[in-house]
Amino acid sequence: MKKRSRLMVCLVAGVLILAVSATAAFGSVNGYAKYKTALKALAMEEDNFTAAGTLAVKMDGKEIMKVKADYAMAAPDYALSTTATQNGKTFTEYTGSVGGVYTWYPDDDTYCQYDQDEGQKNFLGFDAGDEMQKRLVTFMELAADTVVGDLKNNFVEVGSENGSTLYQVNIANSQVPSLVNAGLSLFACALAEDQTSVSTVRYEDYDANAFAYYEKTTGETLSDDFKTGYIHGGDDAWHEANEAQLDKFYDVISEDWENEYWQVLEQKGSGVVYVHTDGTYDYYATMQDFAKAHPSGDISDDLYYYVGKDMVLDNVACTFGVDQSGKLTSNQIDVTFTTTDLEGGHHQLVISGDLQVSDYGSTVVKQPDLTGRTKVN
């Protein structure tokens, strides 16, 4: 687990530095240095601050996903609350550690909680003593500098607000380094390959399918209490009361209950099998066909459809604020892509982000409000 965590930190940190450097370096040396230094410090050094951010994704003018996040850190304590809206559905989640106690809860009336030996050192969990992490960050910085180093004079100071100096940069398609668009084109090509080689089973509701299979196989009806406890994990009392039922349930569903759907894919060679809650299914030859039939599905399915052949970066507009201490206080960014689907149609993909950072050195992380929730671990 530690190795996996370290690798994830390295990858996220590297990608972060590459992204911000690629944006910031389109300006003067001062603008580049200020942006990169401030963002690096926020992600990998600062241990006390409050942040609020939003991320929105639009395809052809239609918002297909929006995420709102509130984060507070007073190391080792931290708390993150997120609200995600996708295709008309909203999901909320909380995760945090306060006073050595880790808490997590989804958008229902349950929560999980346990003691935690270590909290958070910084936002990314970057360990300054880890040589591999340091070397990867250095590599990604130098790689970004190399890619964008010849672009100048796009960076301008646009004023001040609440004690912070504001900077702005706009990058047009003709100024985007060829390496960036080559990478995006490669990404689109990889998605296109998946269109013809994917073999997967998708479920309208996986747990509901498992319950339906059990009831159909045994002729028994599972209680609502059992289903709710199974979905959310159940506490010790629930497990004790339902031990016999659980054993029988696992025995039944372990008998390759999904086999018939995978057999369909075996016979067809590839494609997507979409299983309804009653156990019936539909077959789609490609992920693109599946995404067309289920436009309210996962965002990755929408991207499979819209980013099916090619993808280029059209425009980047970025504004950020830095206070007198060099700390990042705000950041707004809009990135526009033109994508080409497998049928040759063109689409506009826009990713917008807004970040506000405050209370450096004075943040206090509050205990989570668990009123009305039931502990399930």
N, C-alpha and C positions, 0 to 999 in steps of 0.2 A: 504493500500500500504506500509506503514511504517513497519508493522508487517511482511509482506511478504519479504521486503527488508532485515530486520534484520535476519530473518530465513535463507535467502539465504546466507548472509554474514557468519553466523555461520556455515552452512553446508560446504561452500567452504573453509573457514578457517580451519575447522576441518579436512576435507579430505586432504587439502594441507599439514597440519602438519603431518598427518598419513603417507602420501606418502613420504615426504622428510625424515622423521624420520626413516621409514622402510629402506630407501636406505642408509642414512648416518650412522645409528647405526651399520652397518656391519663393522665399523672400530673401531679405538681407541676412547677413551673418547674425546680426543682433536678434532679429525676429526668430530665426531658426534656433539659436541658442536658448532664447528665453522660453520658447514653446516646448522644446525638447526637455530642457532642464526641469521646467515646472511640471510637465506631465510625468516624467520619470520619477520625480520626487513624490508626487501624489500617489503613484501606483506602487512604488517600491521602497519608500522611505518614511513618508508621513505616517504617524501612528495616532493622531488625534484630529478628527475633522468630521464635518457633516456634508453629505452630498445628496442632491436630488437630480434625477435624470429621466429623460424620455427617449425612446427609440421608436421610430415609425417606418414602416415599409409600405410603399405604394407601387402598384403595378397598373400602368395605363390610367393613372389618376384615381384608382380605387385603393383605399387603404386595406391591406390584407393582414396587417399585424401592427399592434402598438403595445409597447411595454413601458410601464412607469415604475421607477425604482427609487426607494429612499434608503440611504445607507448612513449609519453612524458608527464611528470607531473611537474608542478610548482604550487603546491596547492595554491588556489583551482582550477587553470586551469589544463586541461588535454586534450589529443588528442590521439585517437586510430584509426589507419588505418589498415585494413586487406584485404588480397587477398587470396581467397580460390580457389583451383583447385581440381575438383572432376570429375572423369570419362570424362576428356577432356573438361570440361566446367569451366570457370573462373568467379568468382564473386568478386566484390570489395565493400568495405563499409567504411564509415568514421563516427565516432561519437566523439564529444568533447564539451568542454565548455571553452570558452575564454572570459575573461572580463565580466562574468555574462550572456553570451549569449550561449545557447546550440544549436549545429548544428548537423544534421544527413543527410547523403545522401548515396544512393545506387549506383550501377554501371550504372546509366542512367544520364540524363541531368537535374535532379530535385534536390531539397533539402528542408529540413524542418528546421525551426529556431524559437526559442522563448526564452524569458528571463528566467533565472534560478536563484532561490534564493540562492541555495547552490551548490558549486562545489564538488570536490572530496577531502576528507581528506587524503586518502592514496589509494593504489592500490585496496584493497578489500573493502574500505569504513569501515574498522574496527573502532569501537567506543570504546576507552579504558575505557570509563565511563559506558559502558553497561555491567552489571554484568553477564547476560546470555551468552554473547559472550565470556567473559573472562573465565567463568567456562567451556564452551564447549571446548575452545582451550586447557585449562589445562587438561581436561579429555582425549582428543585425544592424547596429548603428552604422558601422562602416559600410555595410552593403547598401543601406539606404542613402548614405552620403554619396556613394559612388553613382547610384542610379540617378539622383536628382541634382547632383552638384553643379551642373552647368546651367541651371535655371535661376534667373535672377530678376530683380526689379518688379516682381509681382506683389510684393509684400508692402502694405501701407499701414501707418498708424492712423486710426480714424477718430480718436478722441479719448475721453475718459468718462468713467461712470462709477460712482460710489467708491472713489479712491483707487480704482484700478485703471490701468492704461489698456485701451482696446486696440487690437490689431486685426487686420483682415487680409485674406488672400483669396483670389479667384483664379482657377486654372481651367482653361479651355481645352477642348479635345486636341487641338493642334500642338499644345504644350505638354501633353502627357507623354512621358517616356515610353518608347516602343516596348521596352521590357515589361511594363505594367500591362499594356493591352495584349501582349503575347501571352502573359500569364492568365489573363481573363479568358482569352480565346481557348487556351488549353483547358481551363476549368469547364467552359461550355462544352467542349468536345468530349470531356470525360462524362458529363451528364448525358450527352447524346448517345454515347456508347451504352450507358445504362438503359436507355430507352429500349434497346433491342435485346439486351442480355439479362435484364432483371428477372428474377424468379422469387416472388415473395407472396406471403399470405397476409392480408390486412383484415382487421376485425372491426366491425361497427362498435362492439363492446366485448372485449376478450373475456372478462369475468362472466358477463351475461351468457356468452356462448358456452362456457364451461358449465354453468348452472343448467342451461337448457339441455346439454348433452347428458348430464347426470340424471336429470328428471326423465328424459326420454328413455334412457337406458334402464333405469331402475323402476320407473313408474311411481316414484316418490316425489313429493313436493317439498322443496327446501323452504324453511321458514325465513321470513324477512330478517329476523334477528341473526340467523346464521349467515345470510348473505352480507349483511352490513358488517358483521364482525370479521368475516373473511376478507372483504375488500379493504378494510381499514386496519387489519392486523389483530384486533381484539386484545383485551387485557388478560391478565392471568386467570381471572375468574371466568371469563368467556371461554378461554382455551380448556379449562378444567371441565366446564359444563358441556362443552361440545367435542370432547376428545374422541368419543366413539364415532360421532357423525363425521368428524374431520378425517379419521382413518379410512372410513368407508368412501368418502368423497375422493380422497387421493387415490385409493385403489381403483376406482372407476375411471377417473380422468387420466390416470397414468397409462391406460391401455390404448395408447396411440390414437386418442380421440381426434387429433388434427390430421391424421394420416390421409383421410379421403381428399382433403384439400390439396395436400402436397402431391398426391397421385395425379390430380388433374394437371398440375404443372409438369410432372414427369412425362405425362402423355403429350402435352402440348410443346414441351421443350423449354418454354420460358413464358413470362407474363405475370399478371397479378390476379390473384383470387381474392375477391372481397366477400367476406362472410357476414351475413346479416345475423341479428340477435337470435333468430329462430333456427339458425343452422343452415338455411339455404344460402346459396352463393351465386355470384356473377363472375365471369371470367373476362379479363381484358388482355389483349395481346401485348400491349406496351404500357409503361408508366404514363405516357402521354394520354393514352385512351382512358386510363383510370382517372387521371386528373381532370379530364374533360367531363367525365360522368359524375365526379364528386368534387366540384369546385370549392366546397366548404371544408375540404379535408385539410391535412397538415400543410404548413407553408412549404415544406420541402416538395410536396406533390405539385404545388403551384409553380415552383421554380423548375421542376422537371418539365413542365409544359411550356413555360415561357422562355426559359433559358435552355433551348434544346439544340442550338446549332452554333451560335456565336454570341459574343458579348464584348462591348467596348465601353470605355469610360468616356463620357461626354463632358462632364463638368464637375468641378469641386468648388464649393464656396464655404469658407471657414472663417469664423470670427472667434477670437478668444480674448480674455482679460487676465492680466497679471497684476498683482498688487505690488507695493513698494518693496516687499520682501522677496519678490520673485515667485510667489505662490499663485497657482492657477485659481481663479475665482469664477470663471465662466468659459463655456466653449459651445459654440453652435456650429454644426456642419451639415451640409446637404451634398450628397453625392448622387449624380445622375448617370445612369447607364442606358445604352441602347442594346437590346437583345434581339436575337433572331431565333424564332422557333423552328421546329423541324419541317414545317410546311412553308417556310420562307417569309412568314409574317414578322413585322417589326413591332417591338414593344418598348415602352419606357419604364425602367425600374428606378425608383427614387428611394434612397435611404437617408433619413433625417435624424439627427441626434441633438439633444440639448442637455447640457450639464451645468449645474450651479453648485459651487463649493463654498462653504462658510465655516465659521466657528473653529478655525484652526487653534488648537491648544486649549479650547474651552468646552469641547463636546463632552457630554455625559450620556452614556448609553442607558436607557431606561429598561426596567424589567418588562417582559412581554405581558400583554393583557390576555389572560387565559380564562376570563369570565365566560361561563357557559360551555366550556370545552371539557372533554373527557380524555384522560390520559390513556393511551392504548399500548404502551410498551412496558 
